[in-house]
Amino acid sequence: KNKKASNMADKVFAEIGGDKQLKHVETVDKSGPVIEKDVKIKKNNRGNLLQEVSKGADLKKAAETKDRSDPVIEKDVKIKKNNRGNLLQEVSKGADLKKAAETKDRSDPVI
């Protein structure tokens, strides 16, 4: 890897200007995560956790609840037959539109 990178760098330097040397620059890399000094990393006991979860748990019976998810329909509401076919025929015929009466455009501001 290093030889290949070195060869590529040499090619880039040759393209830039031949014998010109780049100046050394010091940088401060702030791309890493900031971890507080007092943070301690502990071992993850994932196996124990998975065993505990796979055992299951004793669940308590839920209190009696009243299901109110059904829609509330008033008692006097009547459902009639849908005459969709008639509606579609009426729509497909079109409508006789009357020409609107001539109006005066008053949208311009009066100065």
Secondary structure, 3 states (H helix, E strand, C coil): CHHHHHHHHHHHHHHHCCCCCCCCCCCCCCCCCCCCCCCCCCCCCHHHHHHHHHHCCCCCCCCCCCCCCCCCCCCCCCCCCCCHHHHHHHHHHCCCCCCCCCCCCCCCCCC
